[in-house]
Amino acid sequence: MSTSLGSRIAPGSRLAPSSRRGSGFAAIAAATFVLVVLPLAPGLLAPTTSGAGVPGLIGIPVESLLIVLLLVIVPWRVARGVLAGLFGVFVAAALVLAGIDRGFRATVGTPFAVVDWPQLGSAYGVVVDAVGVFLAELILLGLLCAFVASAALPAWAALRVADVVRSRAAGRGVIAGLAVVWLVAGVLAPLPADAPLAAAASVGAVETAVSRTESVLAEQAAVARAIAEDPFAGTPSARLLAGLRGKDVVIAFVESYGRVALEGQGIAEGVTETLRAGGASLAAEGYAARSAWLTSPTYGGLSWLAHGTLQTGVWTPTQSAYDQLVASDRLSLSRAFGEAGWRTVSDVPSDSESWSVGTSFYHYDSLLDARDVGYRGPGFGYARIPDQYTLKHFADTELTGPHDPVMAEIDLVSSHTPWAPLPQLVPWEQIGDGSVYDPQPGQSESAGTVWQSAKTVQRFYGRSVQYSLGSLFSFLENVDDPNLVVIVLGDHQPAAIVSGDGASHDVPISVIARDPAVFTAIDDWGWSPGLRPGGASPVWRMDAFRDRLFSAFRAKP
């Protein structure tokens, strides 16, 4: 007779029930964990909802308790499945909103509003330019899978816990007891004055987006008033710009050129040296400069909000405000110059699609983008075309030989995030069709390499600003135009990874010209001599610039 354990215990006879109980308890534990943690995640992701996910003393989200109670009460299995599915989708949507909100705060320094959905397309475009279409689509697919999983897991967990509660009286008692304790703790525990007594984590994330949307809608009334209250609306443009008659005027936005470029540790040294050397070179060419600070309406991105604010004198901090502005007849600088007899040009080398607002609102005579400037060189990530090429092409096509006065807005985008790969300056006469840049992308670190370290990101940001400013100085040194007036400024500060949390929205601005009359006209601005504003230099909101320019250069009585 065999005495082996295997002969006396048949498979599945005595150990199986214990094993099933163990696996059942493990499943319930996992389900309970998912049911508690996932709905709390929006509160953990979004700082604005901190506290909402842990009401009172007990860190159990109320929506999880409610869904289990509902699933216990509802007798129909199909209805329970629908309720659990809706619960899962709600939690997943809250996670998405909280994650997007965190991303908006980190990159553009503002909370997310529902009306900001179109900006996600622009963000995806930056990702495509930085890592390529394949990797960008792979990331998008991963995010979609994460959304499906974050919806399915809480739905499964809710059904699993509810099934156990329905089948066991003790389970129903535990749920009822937890609900009572949770409610009592929510009422008795001390909370911040502005926190609700019993809020849900996922609800808090959704509420944040809704609240932000309400504030954006409230801003629209203020924008409408600002558009209507234009002190120069009835003044002929030729009078407003009389002091600049005969001048070629260039407004050059240097992407992400913020205050941190001149004050940030490990960044300012290189940029300051570039400004010093450039200033000395320009002085030898007969140029002078005056500088100050402007406070941008945006941060980390959304450059067009700064462009619209500077051009129109209307504070435009959101996409909805911008949409409202460009649908109006507010007088922009480009339109005023065009009405006064200047040829007006928009030069945006990062664009590859038609820009209808450029003609319908800004009224540019010519819109230049990546498709029509003859560039035959390599791309540099988001900044497809190096700034030096952009300025050389503009000089060759708009400022060479006899020409009508030109007013242009040129966007210098080599300093746009992700700040890699970076081009290098080449001799002006060798730029040609851009093929001279062919080896340069391979000589620079890639965006993927740079973004492995915050310190490396900051270093490359500083180098990118040096390149963009160096390109501008190369342009000024090589263009023989005594009537040239350049207004160079940043559009916004770079993202928090460079600027740091809580950074200001200040950007440098300089006026560069050879004609002393230009500086006589703006003498009462109190700007600092040179290309680098200091701590005592004036700080204006960006929407003040248009009116100050009109007032300085309009025909005097």
C-alpha positions in Angstrom: 0.0 0.0 0.0 1.4 3.3 -1.0 1.7 5.9 1.7 2.7 8.8 -0.5 0.9 12.1 -0.2 0.1 12.0 -3.8 -1.8 8.6 -3.5 -3.8 9.7 -0.5 -4.9 13.2 -1.7 -6.6 13.3 -5.0 -5.9 16.4 -7.1 -8.5 19.1 -6.5 -10.1 17.3 -3.5 -8.7 18.8 -0.3 -6.4 21.6 -1.3 -8.6 23.1 -4.0 -11.2 24.8 -1.8 -8.4 26.5 0.3 -6.7 27.5 -2.9 -10.0 29.0 -4.3 -10.5 30.9 -1.1 -7.0 32.3 -1.3 -7.4 33.4 -4.9 -10.8 34.8 -4.1 -9.5 36.9 -1.2 -6.6 38.1 -3.4 -9.1 39.2 -6.1 -11.2 41.0 -3.6 -8.1 42.7 -2.1 -7.0 43.8 -5.6 -10.5 45.0 -6.5 -10.8 47.0 -3.3 -7.4 48.5 -3.9 -8.3 49.6 -7.4 -11.7 50.9 -6.3 -10.0 53.1 -3.7 -6.8 54.2 -5.5 -7.9 55.0 -9.0 -10.7 57.4 -8.1 -8.2 59.1 -5.8 -5.7 59.6 -8.6 -7.2 62.8 -10.0 -6.8 64.4 -6.6 -3.2 63.2 -6.5 -2.5 64.5 -10.1 -4.1 67.9 -9.8 -2.8 70.1 -7.0 -6.0 72.2 -7.1 -8.1 69.3 -6.0 -5.8 68.2 -3.2 -8.0 67.5 -0.2 -10.9 66.7 -2.4 -9.8 63.1 -2.7 -9.3 62.6 1.1 -12.4 64.1 2.7 -12.5 64.0 6.5 -10.3 61.4 8.1 -10.9 58.5 5.8 -9.1 58.3 2.4 -11.9 56.4 0.6 -13.4 58.3 -2.3 -17.1 58.8 -2.0 -17.8 57.7 -5.6 -16.5 54.3 -4.9 -18.8 53.8 -1.9 -21.8 55.1 -3.8 -21.2 52.8 -6.8 -20.9 49.7 -4.6 -24.0 50.7 -2.7 -25.9 51.2 -6.0 -24.6 47.9 -7.4 -25.8 46.1 -4.3 -29.2 47.7 -4.4 -29.9 47.3 -8.2 -31.3 43.8 -8.8 -30.7 43.5 -12.6 -27.3 42.3 -13.7 -27.4 44.2 -17.0 -28.2 47.4 -15.2 -25.3 46.8 -12.8 -22.9 46.3 -15.7 -24.0 49.6 -17.3 -23.6 51.4 -14.0 -20.2 50.0 -13.4 -19.2 50.9 -17.0 -20.3 54.5 -16.5 -18.4 54.6 -13.2 -15.2 53.4 -15.0 -15.6 55.9 -17.8 -16.1 58.7 -15.3 -13.0 57.8 -13.4 -11.0 57.5 -16.6 -12.3 60.9 -17.8 -11.3 62.5 -14.5 -7.8 61.0 -14.8 -7.5 62.4 -18.3 -8.7 65.9 -17.2 -6.4 65.9 -14.2 -3.4 64.7 -16.3 -4.0 67.4 -19.0 -4.4 70.0 -16.3 -1.1 69.0 -14.8 0.5 69.2 -18.2 -1.0 72.7 -18.9 0.3 73.9 -15.6 3.8 72.5 -16.2 4.1 73.8 -19.8 2.0 76.9 -20.2 1.5 77.9 -16.6 -2.2 77.9 -16.6 -5.0 75.4 -15.6 -6.8 73.6 -18.3 -10.3 74.7 -19.5 -12.7 72.7 -21.6 -12.4 75.4 -24.3 -8.7 74.7 -24.6 -9.2 71.3 -26.3 -8.0 72.6 -29.7 -4.6 73.4 -28.2 -4.0 69.7 -27.6 -3.6 69.4 -31.4 -0.8 72.0 -31.3 0.8 70.1 -28.5 0.7 66.9 -30.5 2.3 68.7 -33.4 5.2 69.7 -31.2 5.6 66.1 -30.1 5.6 64.9 -33.8 8.2 67.5 -34.7 10.4 66.4 -31.7 10.2 62.6 -31.9 8.8 61.8 -35.3 5.4 60.6 -36.5 5.9 56.9 -35.6 6.9 57.5 -32.0 4.2 60.2 -31.6 1.5 57.7 -32.8 3.0 55.1 -30.5 2.7 57.4 -27.5 -0.9 58.3 -28.6 -1.7 54.5 -28.8 -0.2 53.9 -25.4 -2.3 56.8 -23.9 -5.5 55.3 -25.5 -4.7 51.9 -24.0 -4.1 53.5 -20.6 -7.5 55.2 -20.9 -9.3 51.9 -21.7 -7.5 50.2 -18.8 -8.3 53.0 -16.4 -12.0 52.7 -17.3 -12.1 48.9 -17.3 -10.3 48.4 -14.0 -12.6 50.4 -11.7 -15.6 49.0 -13.4 -14.4 45.4 -12.8 -13.4 46.3 -9.2 -16.8 47.8 -8.4 -18.6 44.7 -9.8 -16.3 42.3 -8.0 -16.7 44.0 -4.6 -20.4 44.4 -5.1 -20.9 40.7 -5.9 -19.1 39.8 -2.6 -21.2 42.3 -0.6 -24.4 41.0 -2.2 -23.6 37.4 -1.4 -22.5 37.9 2.2 -24.4 39.6 5.0 -21.1 40.5 6.7 -20.0 42.3 3.5 -23.1 44.4 3.5 -22.5 45.3 7.1 -18.9 46.3 6.4 -20.0 48.6 3.5 -22.7 50.1 5.6 -20.3 50.6 8.5 -17.7 52.2 6.2 -20.2 54.6 4.8 -21.3 55.7 8.3 -17.7 56.2 9.5 -16.8 58.0 6.3 -19.7 60.4 6.6 -19.1 61.1 10.3 -15.4 61.7 9.7 -16.2 64.0 6.8 -18.5 66.1 9.1 -16.3 66.2 12.2 -12.8 66.4 10.8 -11.3 69.9 10.5 -10.9 71.0 6.9 -9.5 74.1 5.2 -12.1 76.9 5.0 -12.4 76.6 1.2 -12.6 72.7 1.1 -16.0 70.9 0.9 -16.9 68.5 3.8 -17.4 65.5 1.6 -16.1 65.9 -2.0 -15.2 63.1 -4.4 -11.7 62.9 -5.9 -12.8 62.3 -9.5 -15.6 64.9 -9.1 -12.9 67.4 -7.9 -10.8 66.9 -11.1 -13.9 67.4 -13.3 -15.0 70.4 -11.2 -11.5 72.0 -11.6 -11.9 72.0 -15.4 -15.4 73.2 -15.3 -14.5 76.0 -12.9 -11.7 77.1 -15.1 -14.0 77.1 -18.1 -16.4 79.4 -16.2 -13.6 81.9 -15.5 -12.6 81.8 -19.2 -16.1 82.6 -20.3 -16.2 85.5 -17.8 -13.0 86.8 -19.4 -14.8 87.2 -22.7 -16.8 90.2 -21.5 -13.6 92.0 -20.4 -12.0 91.2 -23.8 -15.1 92.6 -25.6 -14.8 95.8 -23.6 -11.0 96.1 -24.4 -11.6 95.6 -28.1 -14.3 98.2 -28.2 -12.4 100.8 -26.1 -9.7 101.7 -28.7 -8.4 105.3 -28.2 -6.8 105.2 -31.7 -9.7 103.7 -33.6 -10.6 107.0 -35.3 -7.1 108.3 -36.0 -5.7 107.8 -39.6 -2.9 105.3 -39.5 -0.6 107.6 -41.5 -0.8 110.0 -38.6 -0.2 107.3 -36.0 3.0 106.2 -37.7 4.3 109.5 -39.1 7.5 109.4 -37.0 8.5 106.1 -38.7 7.8 107.2 -42.3 10.4 105.7 -44.6 11.7 103.2 -42.0 11.8 99.4 -42.5 10.3 98.1 -39.3 10.9 94.5 -38.2 9.2 93.0 -35.1 11.2 89.9 -34.3 9.8 87.5 -31.7 12.5 85.2 -30.3 10.7 82.1 -29.2 10.8 81.4 -25.4 13.2 84.3 -24.8 12.2 85.0 -21.2 13.6 86.7 -18.2 15.2 83.4 -17.1 17.5 83.7 -20.2 19.1 86.8 -18.6 18.9 85.8 -14.9 18.8 82.0 -14.7 21.8 80.2 -13.2 23.8 78.3 -15.8 21.8 80.1 -18.6 22.4 83.8 -18.2 26.1 83.7 -18.5 26.1 82.5 -22.1 23.2 84.7 -23.2 24.6 87.8 -21.6 28.0 87.2 -23.3 26.1 86.9 -26.6 24.3 90.2 -26.0 27.6 91.9 -25.0 29.4 90.7 -28.1 26.5 91.5 -30.3 26.1 94.9 -28.8 29.7 95.8 -29.5 29.5 94.5 -33.0 26.3 96.5 -33.7 27.8 99.7 -32.2 30.6 99.4 -34.7 28.0 99.3 -37.4 26.4 102.5 -36.1 23.4 100.9 -34.2 22.2 101.8 -30.7 19.6 100.0 -28.5 17.2 100.6 -25.7 15.7 97.8 -23.6 13.1 97.0 -21.0 10.7 94.2 -19.8 7.2 93.3 -21.0 4.9 91.0 -19.1 3.5 88.4 -21.5 0.0 87.1 -21.3 1.2 83.5 -21.8 3.9 81.2 -20.4 5.7 78.2 -21.8 3.8 78.2 -25.1 0.8 79.5 -27.1 3.0 82.2 -28.7 0.2 83.6 -30.8 -1.4 85.0 -27.6 1.6 87.2 -27.1 1.7 88.2 -30.8 -2.0 89.2 -30.7 -1.5 91.1 -27.4 1.5 93.1 -28.7 -0.1 93.9 -32.0 -3.5 95.0 -30.8 -3.1 96.3 -27.2 -5.7 93.8 -26.0 -4.7 91.5 -23.2 -5.2 88.0 -24.7 -4.4 85.3 -22.1 -6.5 82.5 -23.4 -7.4 80.8 -26.7 -11.0 81.9 -26.4 -9.9 85.5 -25.9 -7.6 85.2 -29.0 -10.5 83.8 -31.1 -12.6 86.7 -29.9 -9.9 89.2 -30.8 -9.2 87.9 -34.4 -13.0 87.9 -35.1 -13.1 91.6 -34.4 -12.0 94.7 -36.3 -9.5 95.8 -33.7 -6.6 97.8 -35.2 -3.4 95.8 -35.2 0.1 97.2 -35.8 0.4 95.3 -39.1 -2.9 96.7 -40.4 -2.0 100.2 -39.3 1.4 100.0 -41.1 -0.4 98.6 -44.2 -3.0 101.4 -44.2 -0.1 104.0 -43.8 1.6 102.7 -47.0 4.1 100.0 -45.7 4.3 96.6 -47.4 3.5 94.2 -44.6 5.0 90.7 -44.3 4.5 87.8 -41.9 7.4 85.4 -41.8 6.7 82.2 -39.7 9.1 79.4 -40.8 7.5 76.9 -38.4 4.2 77.0 -40.3 3.5 74.5 -43.0 -0.2 75.3 -43.5 -2.2 78.3 -44.6 -3.0 80.9 -42.0 -6.3 82.6 -42.8 -6.1 85.0 -39.8 -3.0 86.5 -41.3 -5.1 88.0 -44.1 -8.5 88.3 -42.5 -7.4 90.0 -39.3 -3.8 91.1 -39.5 -4.1 92.1 -43.2 -0.6 91.1 -44.2 0.3 91.6 -47.8 2.6 88.6 -47.8 2.5 85.4 -45.7 5.8 83.4 -45.7 6.1 80.0 -44.2 8.2 76.8 -44.5 6.7 76.0 -47.9 7.7 79.1 -49.9 11.1 80.4 -48.7 13.2 78.1 -50.9 14.8 76.1 -48.0 16.6 72.9 -49.2 18.4 72.1 -46.0 17.6 69.6 -43.2 15.0 70.0 -40.5 15.8 70.8 -36.9 12.8 69.3 -35.1 10.0 71.7 -34.5 12.2 74.5 -35.9 12.3 73.2 -39.4 14.3 76.1 -40.7 17.3 77.7 -38.9 16.7 81.4 -37.9 19.7 82.6 -39.7 18.3 81.2 -43.0 15.0 82.8 -42.3 16.6 86.2 -41.8 18.9 85.9 -44.8 15.9 85.0 -47.1 13.9 87.9 -45.7 16.8 90.3 -46.3 17.4 89.1 -49.8 13.7 89.2 -50.9 12.4 92.2 -49.0 15.2 94.6 -48.2 17.6 94.4 -51.2 17.7 97.2 -53.7 15.1 100.0 -54.0 11.9 99.0 -52.2 8.8 100.4 -50.5 9.1 100.6 -46.7 8.5 97.2 -45.2 6.9 96.3 -41.9 7.4 92.6 -40.9 6.8 90.3 -38.0 9.4 87.5 -38.1 9.2 84.6 -35.7 12.6 83.2 -34.7 11.8 79.6 -33.7 15.1 77.9 -33.3 14.7 78.6 -29.6 11.4 76.8 -29.5 11.0 73.7 -27.2 12.5 71.0 -27.3 15.7 73.1 -28.0 17.3 70.2 -29.9 18.8 69.4 -32.3 20.4 72.9 -32.6 21.8 74.6 -35.7 25.0 76.5 -35.7 25.8 79.9 -37.2 27.5 79.9 -40.7 29.1 82.7 -42.7 26.3 84.9 -44.1 27.5 84.5 -47.7 27.5 80.7 -47.5 23.9 80.2 -46.4 22.6 79.8 -50.0 19.6 77.4 -50.2 20.2 75.9 -46.7 22.1 72.8 -47.9 25.1 74.1 -45.9 23.3 72.9 -42.8 23.1 69.3 -44.0 25.6 67.8 -41.5 24.5 69.9 -38.5 21.6 67.8 -37.1 23.9 64.9 -36.7 26.4 67.0 -34.9 23.9 68.0 -32.2 22.4 65.9 -29.5 18.8 64.8 -30.2 15.8 65.9 -28.3 15.4 62.4 -26.8 18.9 62.6 -25.4 18.6 66.2 -24.1 15.4 65.6 -22.3 16.8 62.8 -20.1 18.1 65.5 -17.7 16.6 68.8 -16.6 20.1 70.3 -16.4 20.8 69.4 -20.0 17.4 70.8 -21.1 18.3 74.1 -19.4 21.8 74.2 -21.0 20.3 73.6 -24.5 17.6 76.2 -23.9 20.4 78.8 -23.2 22.3 77.7 -26.3 19.2 78.0 -28.5 18.6 81.5 -27.3 22.2 82.4 -28.0 21.8 81.0 -31.5 18.6 83.0 -32.2 20.1 86.2 -31.0 23.3 85.5 -32.9 21.3 85.0 -36.0 19.6 88.4 -35.5 23.0 90.1 -35.0 24.3 88.4 -38.2 21.3 89.8 -40.0 21.9 93.4 -38.7 25.6 93.3 -39.5 25.1 92.2 -43.1 22.1 94.3 -44.1 23.0 97.7 -45.3 19.8 99.6 -44.5 20.2 102.9 -42.6 16.4 103.1 -42.2 16.1 99.7 -40.4 14.3 99.6 -37.0 14.2 96.3 -35.2 12.0 95.6 -32.2 13.2 92.3 -30.8 11.4 90.6 -27.9 10.5 87.3 -26.3 7.1 85.9 -26.7 7.0 84.1 -23.3 9.1 82.4 -20.6 10.1 78.8 -21.3 8.3 76.0 -19.5 8.8 75.4 -15.7 11.6 72.8 -16.4 13.7 75.8 -17.3 12.0 78.8 -15.7 11.2 77.1 -12.4 7.9 77.0 -10.5 6.2 80.3 -10.0 8.4 82.2 -12.5 7.2 85.6 -13.7 5.8 86.1 -17.2 8.4 88.8 -18.0 10.3 88.9 -21.3 13.1 91.2 -22.6 12.4 93.7 -25.3 14.8 95.9 -27.2 14.5 98.6 -29.9 17.5 98.7 -32.3 18.1 101.4 -34.8 20.8 103.6 -36.4 18.7 106.8 -36.6 18.9 108.8 -33.3 15.5 110.3 -34.0 14.0 106.9 -33.1 15.4 107.1 -29.6 14.4 110.7 -29.2 10.8 109.7 -29.9 10.9 107.1 -27.1 13.1 109.0 -24.7 10.2 109.3 -22.1 9.8 105.5 -22.0 12.8 105.4 -19.6 14.2 102.3 -21.2 17.8 101.2 -20.4 20.6 101.7 -22.9 21.9 98.6 -24.6 20.5 95.2 -25.4 20.1 93.9 -21.8 17.4 95.3 -19.5 18.4 95.5 -15.9 16.6 95.1 -12.6 15.6 98.8 -12.6 14.3 98.8 -16.2 10.6 99.5 -16.7 8.2 96.5 -16.7 5.1 97.0 -18.9 2.3 94.7 -19.6 2.6 93.6 -23.2 -0.8 95.1 -24.1 0.6 98.6 -23.3 3.2 98.5 -26.2 0.9 99.2 -29.2 -0.5 102.4 -27.6 2.9 103.6 -26.5 4.3 103.1 -30.0 1.4 105.0 -31.6 1.8 107.8 -29.0 5.5 108.1 -29.5 5.5 108.2 -33.3 2.2 109.8 -34.3 2.2 113.2 -35.9 2.5 115.9 -33.3 0.0 118.8 -33.4 
